[in-house]
Amino acid sequence: MITIRRVAPDDPDAFALWEEQRADLARRYDDPDLVLETSFPTLIASLVGYGDDGEPIASAVLRWSPYATGEGSVEVKRVWVRPAHRGHGHSKVLMGAVEAIARRAGATSIVLETGTEQPEAMALYERLGYRAIPGFGEYKDAPDSRCYGIELPTRVLVLTGAMGAGKTAVSGAAHTAMSLRGARVAFIDADLLCEAYPSPDDDWRHQRLMNEALAALAPVYRRHGYGCLIIPRILEDAGDRAAIAHALAGPGGPAEVTVIRVTAPLDERVSRLHARETSERWLEWAIPRTAEQAEELDALAIEDASVENSGRHPAEVAEEALDLAGW
């Protein structure tokens, strides 16, 4: 068994493992003067894998790629498992941790470089679904280099809830929290995509309009390297989740959609509606509608989890929502 831990950039266990890797590569490629990087200005995480007895046996480094490999791409380096500990699936566990961290960081893809004298490494990456890509950066014209990459699906957090529950405020706070973590994340207010008149009789919520707009925006956000999207939107149909996943599909496949419901008592929702709206005509419709929506959402039960947004700061609610979503 192996336990993967994040370590400091100058962690001595990591440096010892990297030196072992350097010596191994120097032997394989007949280059006794080989020098490997030990400082990573765009570092996301340095990982060390420990055995059951606490021995450091594996390493990996993730950084935002400094090469022309596409916005939002993460480069993986220093993937190493000590020879005596190979054959136990540790590399697969290590790469699983790498991918999980890259997803949480909002990466759109993962790239890496290995070489012709590392057939076991090439076999590993191909088993994990990585495909050969053109050489990049310093490896572009190196005959013994082999570069690989994998596209990651866009991750989408939809905050649903009845009108006045505070899903837009919580979404904004979640976006801020993710930004402060250094993640590549965008906030799309789906309701604004639906502000159009008139509405068709069979789609008065403009759900089709929203999905088409999301589909048009998806490649733009992807091209700019935003792998995480936060979207406040009332989901009122069982097919809404799948429709959003399809609309925001990309090279990594359908988007991975997590739905968190934001809740608040009816009197608090009504108070919020009064505070933000001045049209009496709109309020005459919205106040009974928010009660109906809560009942409909109860029956639909489309959410993966829910958070209470009563008497709390949006930032606190957002952190809970992100934690429940695994973000």
Secondary structure, 3 states (H helix, E strand, C coil): CCEEEEECCCCHHHHHHHHHHHHHHHHHCCCCCCCCCCCCCCEEEEEEEECCCCCEEEEEEEEECCCCCCCCEEEEEEEEECHHHCCCCHHHHHHHHHHHHHHHCCCCEEEEEEECCCHHHHHHHHHCCCEEECCCHHHCCCCCEEEEEEECCCEEEEEECCCCCCHHHHHHHHHHHHHHCCCCEEECCHHHHCCCCCCCCCCCCCHHHHHHHHHHHHHHHHHCCCCEEEEECCCCCCCHHHHHHHHCCECCECCEEEEEEEECCHHHHHHHHHHHCCCHHHHHHHHHHHHHHHHHHHHHCCCCEEEECCCCCHHHHHHHHHHHHCC
